[in-house]
Amino acid sequence: MRMDTAHLSKVLKEAMKGGKYTLGAKETIYGMKGAKALLLSSSVPTDLLTKLKAEAAKHDVTVVDLPVTSAELARMVGKPYSVSAVALRSVSEADIKQLLR
């Protein structure tokens, strides 16, 4: 089943508007505390993926593997550069469950 990209876009726009997010794989490793969900693009390098998932597990953060590239994720968050990971601090449990489908 393909992820609902319209719902993903809505969740990301709300997070961007609220300002409670961290962009980028390296930044999210250090900014994981307080995050509720970690969204990962399909193009995260393997070494960073391992570090991100370990840090997420340490802070009890839900990890969502997205079927989009870092360029597509960047477009969704309105950035002109690749974004391979996004840590969201203001996302509802219902939205997280919807993204995990």
Backbone as a ProteinNet text record, in pm:
[ID]
protein_1_A
[PRIMARY]
MRMDTAHLSKVLKEAMKGGKYTLGAKETIYGMKGAKALLLSSSVPTDLLTKLKAEAAKHDVTVVDLPVTSAELARMVGKPYSVSAVALRSVSEADIKQLLR
[TERTIARY]
83.7	0	88.1	55.2	131.9	87.8	183.8	154.5	73.3	-13.7	-95.4	-7.7	45.6	136.3	63.5	-66.6	-143.4	-147	-167.4	-169.5	-29.7	72.9	210	239.1	198.5	219.4	148.5	26.9	-51.3	19.9	65.6	135.2	262.2	337.8	462.3	435.3	332.5	299.8	261.5	183.1	144.8	268.4	359.9	481.6	568.2	579.6	661.4	602.1	469.7	402.4	424	419.8	437.5	582.2	674.9	816.4	874.3	800.2	849.1	898.1	1014.4	1072.9	1223.6	1292.5	1435.8	1457.7	1529.6	1555.6	1698.2	1715.5	1849	1888.8	1956.2	1993.5	2086.3	2191.5	2288.5	2226.9	2144.9	2081	1980.9	1907.4	1806.5	1870.3	1990.9	2058.8	2076.6	2113.6	2136.4	2010.8	1907.9	1785.5	1667.4	1695.9	1591.4	1510.1	1570.4	1501.6	1374.6	1264.1	1136.2	1059.9	1120.9	1051.7	952.2	844.2	743.8	757.8	806.6	820.6	944	1007.2	1122.4	1084.7	1081.8	1048.7	1177.6	1197.2	1319.8	1289.4	1363.6	1347.2	1412.8	1385.6	1441.6	1589	1641.7	1780.4	1875.4	1841.6	1932	2049.6	2174.4	2289.5	2284	2329.3	2318.6	2380.7	2498.3	2563.1	2480.7	2422.9	2337.6	2206.4	2153.8	2028.6	2043	2153.2	2179.5	2185.2	2256.6	2267.7	2132.3	2055.4	1924	1828.9	1824.4	1733.1	1774.7	1905	1952.5	1915.6	1934.2	1900.7	1749.6	1671.6	1525.7	1481.2	1541.7	1507.5	1542.9	1655	1699.5	1600	1539.5	1445.6	1299.3	1274.4	1138.8	1060.3	1122.8	1063.2	1018.7	896.9	845.3	917.2	965.9	1036	941.7	931.1	847.7	938.2	950.5	1028.6	939.1	975.7	893.5	935.2	838.4	869.1	902	970.9	1006.7	1156.2	1214.9	1358	1378.6	1503.1	1534	1495.7	1502.8	1462	1310.6	1234.1	1087.9	1047.9	1116.4	1088.1	1120	1227.9	1264.2	1155	1100.8	990.7	869.9	840.7	724.7	739.1	863.3	884.3	924.4	930	956.6	1100.6	1194.6	1336.9	1404	1501.3	1569	1685.1	1702.8	1811.1	1754.5	1828.9	1782.9	1763.1	1655.1	1624.2	1600.6	1691.1	1678.8	1606.1	1594.9	1528.2	1461.4	1346.2	1273.2	1226.9	1261.4	1211.8	1098.8	981.3	863.9	836.6	819.6	788.8	641.1	571.4	429.1	346	329	247.4	159.4	34.7	-58.3	-34.8	-78	-67.9	-146.6	-262.2	-344.6	-269.9	-199.9	-121.9	-7.2	57.2	166.5	113.6	0.4	-57	-92.8	-145.9	-182	-57	53	177.1	237.7	214.4	270.3	196.5	81	3.1	72.3
-119.2	0	125.4	218.5	342.9	442.6	513	613.2	727.7	782.9	897.3	1022.6	1062.1	1177.5	1308.3	1312.7	1434.3	1455.1	1346	1355.9	1391.9	1332.6	1364.1	1512.5	1564.5	1706.9	1795.1	1756.7	1833.8	1834.8	1719.4	1709.1	1793.7	1786.6	1864.2	2014	2057	2200.2	2253.2	2175.4	2216.9	2228.8	2134.2	2137.6	2257.9	2285.8	2398.9	2530.8	2538.4	2659	2679.5	2570	2578.1	2596.1	2564.7	2581.8	2477.9	2369.4	2268.3	2145.2	2163.6	2056.5	2077.5	1973.7	1981.6	1915.2	1982.6	1929.2	1878.9	1773.4	1722.9	1607.3	1508.7	1388.3	1419.6	1494.6	1523.4	1609.2	1706.7	1793.9	1717.1	1623.4	1549.9	1454.2	1406.7	1318.6	1393.5	1521.6	1600.9	1671.8	1681.2	1749.6	1656	1530.9	1429.4	1443.8	1499.2	1510	1592.6	1537.8	1607.5	1581	1510.4	1479.9	1366.3	1368.5	1262.9	1166.5	1219	1134.7	1175	1075.8	1097.7	1046	1135.5	1098.8	1086.2	971	944.7	922.5	990.8	969.5	836.9	791	663.7	675.4	796.6	815.5	855.7	818.8	845.5	747.8	796.7	706.2	605	483.5	373.5	405.7	467.7	498.7	596.8	697.8	793.9	729	640.4	571.6	494.2	424.9	348.7	441.4	551.8	647.9	709.3	747.1	808.8	713.6	589.3	492.8	460.3	456	430.9	546.8	668.4	787.2	794.9	761.4	761.5	659.6	542	438.8	485.3	553.5	603.2	703.8	784.5	887.5	847.6	721.3	668.5	748.8	770.7	846.6	748.9	766.1	681.1	712.9	610.2	627.2	591.6	682.3	660.4	663	547	538.3	581.1	689.2	744.8	690.9	671.2	623.5	739.1	840.4	956.3	981.7	1042.3	1075.2	1202.2	1233.9	1355	1480.8	1474.8	1589.5	1610.8	1500.7	1511.9	1562.2	1513.5	1558.5	1707.2	1751.6	1893.9	1979.1	1933.9	2007.9	2016.5	1907	1905.7	2004.8	2026	2119.8	2257.9	2275.1	2406.3	2452.5	2360.3	2395	2371.8	2456.4	2442.3	2342.4	2270.4	2172.9	2039.3	1932.9	1799.1	1789	1721.5	1698.5	1548.4	1481.3	1336.8	1293.2	1382.3	1347.7	1471	1447	1553.9	1498.4	1567	1531.4	1628.5	1574.1	1656	1652.7	1770.2	1778.7	1806.6	1859.4	1890.9	1817.2	1688	1606.6	1516.6	1498.2	1419.4	1269.9	1193.5	1047	994.1	1055.5	1013.4	1034.1	1147.1	1172.7	1072.9	1039.8	942.6	807	764.4	635.4	635.8	746.6	758.8	747.6	807.7	802	661.5	585.8	451.4	349	383.2	287.8	254.8
0	0	0	-83.4	-97.3	9.7	67	169.7	109.8	190.4	148.6	152.2	37.1	32.6	59.6	32.9	63.2	215	289.9	436	488.3	429.7	467.2	446.3	331.5	302.5	404.5	441.7	539.8	675.2	719.9	848.5	846.8	735.8	725.2	722.3	649.7	644.6	781.5	857.2	992.2	1082.1	1069.2	1150.3	1113.4	984	939.4	990	987.4	1033.6	1183.3	1259.4	1404.2	1446.4	1358.3	1388.7	1482	1508.4	1601.8	1524.8	1462.3	1383.3	1373.6	1331.3	1302.6	1167.9	1078.5	944.9	933.2	854.1	824.6	913.7	854.4	928.8	1045.7	1021.9	1128.4	1238.4	1200	1298.5	1383.9	1323.4	1400.5	1500.5	1472	1568.2	1700.8	1692.5	1813.3	1862.9	1778.1	1816.8	1836.6	1869.8	1883	2011.7	2114.6	2243.6	2228.1	2274.6	2267.1	2138.5	2044.9	1918.8	1940.4	1863.2	1869.7	1752.4	1638.6	1520.1	1441.9	1382.2	1295.5	1157.7	1059.6	922.3	842.5	778.9	704.5	557.6	470.9	326.9	289.7	168.9	123.9	87.7	84.9	41.8	155.5	279	391.2	380.6	387.5	383.6	498.7	472.7	569.1	704.7	706.2	834	916.4	850.4	921.7	964.2	881.5	913.2	1044.1	1059.4	1181.6	1302.9	1290.8	1401.4	1434.8	1330.7	1352.3	1424	1379.9	1441.8	1584.9	1610.9	1747	1839.4	1791.2	1870.6	1893.7	1792.1	1805.9	1910.4	1908.7	2007.1	2148	2161.9	2292.8	2350.5	2263.4	2309.1	2290	2256.6	2238	2133.1	2017.4	1908	1799.6	1749.6	1642.6	1512	1443.7	1316.7	1202.2	1105.2	987.5	864.6	798.6	675.2	559.7	493.6	386.7	249.7	160.6	25.6	-69.3	-19.6	-101.8	-89.3	-191.8	-187.8	-106.3	-79.6	-2.8	-81.3	-214.5	-296.2	-287.8	-289.5	-277.6	-138.7	-35.5	101.3	115	53.2	56.2	-7.5	-118.6	-183.6	-91.6	-20.6	68.8	184	229.6	340.4	291.2	159.7	102.2	112.3	105.2	113.3	-21.1	-58.4	-188	-186.4	-76.2	-64.1	-18	-37.7	0.7	151.4	190.2	331.2	347.7	417.3	429.9	557	654.9	780.2	840.5	904.1	973	1107.7	1215.2	1348.1	1381.3	1412.1	1442.9	1592.4	1651.8	1794.2	1819.3	1720.8	1740.8	1637.2	1659.4	1570.5	1658.1	1616.6	1698.2	1679.7	1777.2	1769.1	1649.4	1621.2	1507.3	1375.7	1364.4	1243	1229.4	1339.5	1335.8	1289.5	1345	1304.9	1157.8	1109.1	967.2	878.7	921.1	844.4	844.9	949.5	960.8	875.6	824.2	742	613.4
[MASK]
+++++++++++++++++++++++++++++++++++++++++++++++++++++++++++++++++++++++++++++++++++++++++++++++++++++

